[in-house]
Amino acid sequence: MNNQPRILIIDDEEIVLTALEFRLLIALAQRKGRVQTRDALLTHVWEMNGDITTRTVDTHVRRLRKKLGDVADCIETLRGVGYRFADQR
């Protein structure tokens, strides 16, 4: 697994994401409009399986939103369920 930082460019501004933040963003964006449970994200992004109770996903989503700034609302929270990348048609 490559842990090199990733550069995201939004409105000509460079945003440095960790490899994990980038994988999280990609996992959500590839499933745009579809809810991703925390368990599904743990499996796809962190490659963790099983019944795991952790706030890791929530913590990383919060950090990712902070870095995304004005476009952070592209990641929606579905309370008690998970997250989804906004389907802005």
C-alpha positions as CSV (number, residue, x, y, z in Angstrom):
1,M,0.0,0.0,0.0
2,N,1.4,3.3,-1.1
3,N,1.3,5.9,1.8
4,Q,2.5,8.9,-0.2
5,P,0.4,12.0,0.3
6,R,-2.0,12.9,-2.5
7,I,-2.7,16.4,-4.0
8,L,-6.2,17.4,-4.7
9,I,-6.8,20.6,-6.6
10,I,-10.1,22.5,-6.0
11,D,-10.6,25.9,-7.5
12,D,-6.8,26.2,-8.2
13,E,-6.0,25.5,-4.5
14,E,-3.8,22.5,-3.7
15,I,-5.1,20.3,-0.8
16,V,-2.8,17.7,0.6
17,L,-4.5,14.5,1.6
18,T,-3.0,11.5,3.3
19,A,-3.2,8.3,1.4
20,L,-6.0,7.1,3.7
21,E,-8.0,10.3,3.3
22,F,-7.7,10.0,-0.5
23,R,-8.8,6.3,-0.5
24,L,-11.8,7.4,1.7
25,L,-12.7,10.1,-0.7
26,I,-12.4,7.8,-3.8
27,A,-14.5,5.1,-2.1
28,L,-17.3,7.6,-1.5
29,A,-17.0,9.3,-4.9
30,Q,-17.1,5.9,-6.8
31,R,-20.4,5.1,-5.1
32,K,-21.8,8.6,-5.6
33,G,-25.4,8.9,-4.3
34,R,-25.3,5.6,-2.5
35,V,-25.0,5.3,1.3
36,Q,-21.8,3.7,2.5
37,T,-22.1,2.2,6.0
38,R,-19.2,2.5,8.4
39,D,-18.6,-1.2,8.1
40,A,-18.5,-1.0,4.3
41,L,-16.0,1.8,4.5
42,L,-13.9,-0.1,7.0
43,T,-13.8,-3.0,4.6
44,H,-13.1,-1.0,1.4
45,V,-10.8,1.7,2.8
46,W,-9.1,0.1,5.8
47,E,-9.4,-3.5,4.7
48,M,-10.8,-4.5,8.1
49,N,-13.4,-7.2,8.3
50,G,-15.7,-8.4,11.0
51,D,-17.8,-6.8,13.6
52,I,-15.6,-3.9,14.7
53,T,-16.8,-1.0,16.8
54,T,-14.7,2.0,16.0
55,R,-15.0,5.8,15.4
56,T,-12.1,5.7,12.9
57,V,-14.4,6.4,10.0
58,D,-16.1,9.3,11.7
59,T,-12.7,10.8,12.7
60,H,-11.3,10.5,9.2
61,V,-14.5,11.9,7.6
62,R,-14.3,14.9,9.9
63,R,-10.6,15.5,9.0
64,L,-11.3,15.1,5.3
65,R,-14.2,17.6,5.5
66,K,-12.0,20.1,7.3
67,K,-9.4,19.9,4.4
68,L,-12.1,20.1,1.8
69,G,-13.3,23.4,3.2
70,D,-16.1,25.0,1.1
71,V,-16.9,21.8,-0.7
72,A,-17.0,19.6,2.4
73,D,-20.8,19.3,2.0
74,C,-20.2,16.9,-0.8
75,I,-19.9,14.3,1.9
76,E,-23.3,13.8,3.6
77,T,-23.9,12.1,6.9
78,L,-26.8,9.8,7.2
79,R,-27.1,9.7,11.0
80,G,-27.0,6.2,12.4
81,V,-26.2,4.7,8.9
82,G,-23.1,6.1,7.3
83,Y,-22.0,8.5,4.6
84,R,-22.5,9.2,1.0
85,F,-21.0,11.4,-1.7
86,A,-23.7,13.9,-2.7
87,D,-25.4,13.2,-5.9
88,Q,-25.7,16.7,-7.3
89,R,-27.4,16.3,-10.6
